[in-house]
Amino acid sequence: MARARFAAGLVAGLALIAPASAAPLYADEATDWGVAPQAALRLEQYRAPTPTDIPAAEPVDTARLEALWRAANRPLLIAVLGGEAPRGIPGSLRLGDAGRGVSFGDLTQQRLAQHLRRATNANPAAVVVFYGSDAQCWLAYNASLRAVRLGYTHVLWYRGGVKAWEAAGLPMVALPDDKW
């Protein structure tokens, strides 16, 4: 029930969003590897198949994220990507280490809280989207869990990540330096 209200409120007024069954899927973004959702941070093996769902956040596919990205009131996009000059979704804030760390009470959590407060003007109801490289990136999953733990109420996890966005032929840019 809460998830339905969340989804309805989030997309209110966005007639661009097609039903999920009509939308094409890209780069394993909907592949179910049978991994159970978890509310705890994954602390190792960040490159492994992820669940298809996430507690207290909302998974988003490429078609829905594209509609949100093209909307006038664009969500805050956070790329949890490392390395030199990675490519990502235009307009993204890059916080490469936001999905690492050891607990919800660690320095990573404190730093993410500071970045989110600044980027959302301290609005816990802001729509925040976390994404990584692909559907086998636990860093974006972890960062989403962290944001939920911080009290953000409209957290989206883009499971398909950069690979799905690129496979859909959507715009990509070199991301700015990591703000972490």
C-alpha positions as CSV (number, residue, x, y, z in Angstrom):
1,M,0.0,0.0,0.0
2,A,2.7,2.5,0.9
3,R,4.7,1.6,-2.2
4,A,1.7,2.1,-4.3
5,R,1.1,5.6,-2.8
6,F,4.8,6.4,-3.2
7,A,4.8,5.4,-6.9
8,A,1.5,7.2,-7.6
9,G,2.8,10.4,-6.0
10,L,6.1,10.3,-7.7
11,V,4.7,10.0,-11.2
12,A,1.7,12.2,-10.8
13,G,1.5,14.4,-13.8
14,L,4.1,12.5,-15.8
15,A,2.0,11.1,-18.7
16,L,5.2,10.2,-20.5
17,I,5.6,7.0,-18.5
18,A,4.4,3.9,-20.3
19,P,3.2,0.8,-18.5
20,A,6.1,-1.4,-17.4
21,S,4.9,-4.2,-19.6
22,A,5.2,-2.0,-22.7
23,A,8.6,-0.7,-21.9
24,P,11.7,-2.3,-23.4
25,L,14.3,-3.5,-20.8
26,Y,18.0,-3.2,-21.2
27,A,21.3,-4.8,-20.1
28,D,19.9,-7.3,-17.5
29,E,18.0,-4.5,-15.6
30,A,15.1,-7.0,-15.1
31,T,17.0,-10.2,-14.8
32,D,16.0,-12.2,-11.7
33,W,19.0,-14.1,-10.4
34,G,17.0,-15.3,-7.3
35,V,18.9,-13.0,-4.9
36,A,16.8,-12.0,-1.9
37,P,16.4,-8.3,-1.1
38,Q,18.4,-7.4,2.1
39,A,18.2,-4.4,4.4
40,A,21.8,-4.8,5.5
41,L,24.8,-3.3,3.6
42,R,26.7,-5.7,1.5
43,L,30.3,-5.4,2.7
44,E,32.2,-7.4,0.1
45,Q,31.9,-8.7,-3.4
46,Y,30.3,-5.5,-4.7
47,R,30.3,-7.0,-8.2
48,A,27.7,-9.8,-8.1
49,P,24.0,-10.2,-9.1
50,T,21.7,-7.9,-7.2
51,P,18.1,-8.5,-6.1
52,T,15.2,-7.2,-8.2
53,D,13.8,-5.3,-5.2
54,I,15.1,-3.2,-2.4
55,P,13.6,-2.5,1.1
56,A,12.0,0.9,1.6
57,A,13.2,2.2,-1.8
58,E,11.8,1.8,-5.3
59,P,13.6,0.1,-8.2
60,V,13.3,2.1,-11.4
61,D,13.8,0.8,-14.9
62,T,15.3,2.7,-17.9
63,A,12.0,3.9,-19.4
64,R,10.7,5.3,-16.1
65,L,14.0,7.0,-15.3
66,E,14.2,8.5,-18.8
67,A,10.7,10.0,-18.3
68,L,11.8,11.4,-14.9
69,W,15.1,12.7,-16.3
70,R,13.3,14.5,-19.1
71,A,10.7,16.0,-16.7
72,A,10.8,19.6,-15.7
73,N,11.4,18.7,-12.1
74,R,14.3,16.3,-12.6
75,P,15.3,14.1,-9.6
76,L,18.7,14.2,-8.0
77,L,20.8,11.6,-9.8
78,I,23.8,10.2,-7.9
79,A,26.4,8.1,-9.8
80,V,28.1,5.7,-7.5
81,L,30.9,5.1,-9.9
82,G,34.7,5.1,-9.4
83,G,37.6,5.3,-11.7
84,E,38.9,8.0,-13.9
85,A,36.4,10.0,-16.0
86,P,33.5,7.5,-16.0
87,R,30.6,8.2,-18.2
88,G,27.1,8.6,-16.8
89,I,23.7,10.2,-17.1
90,P,23.9,14.0,-17.8
91,G,23.2,16.1,-14.7
92,S,24.5,13.4,-12.2
93,L,26.4,14.1,-9.0
94,R,29.3,11.7,-8.7
95,L,29.7,10.1,-5.2
96,G,31.9,7.1,-6.0
97,D,32.3,5.8,-2.4
98,A,28.7,6.3,-1.2
99,G,28.1,2.6,-1.4
100,R,31.2,1.4,0.5
101,G,31.8,1.4,4.3
102,V,31.0,-1.0,7.1
103,S,27.8,0.2,8.8
104,F,25.0,2.7,8.9
105,G,26.9,4.5,11.6
106,D,30.2,4.9,9.9
107,L,32.1,7.9,8.3
108,T,30.6,7.0,4.9
109,Q,27.1,7.4,6.3
110,Q,28.0,10.8,7.8
111,R,29.6,12.0,4.5
112,L,26.6,10.9,2.5
113,A,24.3,12.7,4.9
114,Q,26.3,15.9,4.3
115,H,26.2,15.6,0.5
116,L,22.5,14.8,0.4
117,R,21.6,17.6,2.8
118,R,23.5,20.0,0.5
119,A,22.2,18.6,-2.8
120,T,18.6,18.4,-1.7
121,N,18.5,21.7,0.4
122,A,17.9,19.5,3.4
123,N,14.6,18.1,1.9
124,P,14.1,14.5,2.9
125,A,11.2,14.3,0.5
126,A,13.4,15.1,-2.6
127,V,13.5,12.4,-5.2
128,V,17.0,10.8,-5.2
129,V,18.1,8.2,-7.7
130,F,21.2,6.1,-7.1
131,Y,22.9,4.2,-9.9
132,G,26.1,2.3,-10.6
133,S,27.5,0.4,-13.5
134,D,24.9,-2.2,-14.0
135,A,22.6,-4.8,-12.5
136,Q,25.6,-6.4,-10.8
137,C,26.6,-3.3,-8.8
138,W,25.9,-3.5,-5.1
139,L,27.4,-0.1,-4.5
140,A,24.3,1.7,-5.8
141,Y,22.1,-0.7,-3.8
142,N,24.0,0.1,-0.6
143,A,23.9,3.8,-1.3
144,S,20.1,3.6,-1.7
145,L,19.8,1.8,1.6
146,R,22.0,4.4,3.3
147,A,19.8,7.2,2.0
148,V,16.7,5.5,3.3
149,R,18.3,5.1,6.7
150,L,19.0,8.8,6.6
151,G,15.3,9.5,6.3
152,Y,14.9,10.2,2.6
153,T,11.5,9.0,1.6
154,H,11.7,9.0,-2.2
155,V,14.8,6.9,-2.9
156,L,15.0,5.2,-6.3
157,W,17.5,2.6,-7.2
158,Y,18.3,2.4,-10.9
159,R,19.4,-1.2,-11.1
160,G,20.3,-1.2,-14.8
161,G,22.8,1.6,-14.3
162,V,25.1,3.0,-16.9
163,K,25.0,-0.2,-19.1
164,A,21.2,-0.1,-19.4
165,W,21.1,3.7,-20.0
166,E,23.8,3.3,-22.7
167,A,22.1,0.2,-24.3
168,A,18.9,2.3,-24.6
169,G,20.8,4.8,-26.7
170,L,20.3,7.6,-24.2
171,P,22.7,10.6,-23.7
172,M,25.9,9.9,-21.8
173,V,28.5,12.4,-20.6
174,A,31.9,12.3,-18.8
175,L,31.0,12.8,-15.2
176,P,32.5,15.6,-13.2
177,D,35.1,14.8,-10.6
178,D,34.1,12.7,-7.7
179,K,32.6,15.0,-4.9
180,W,33.4,12.4,-2.3
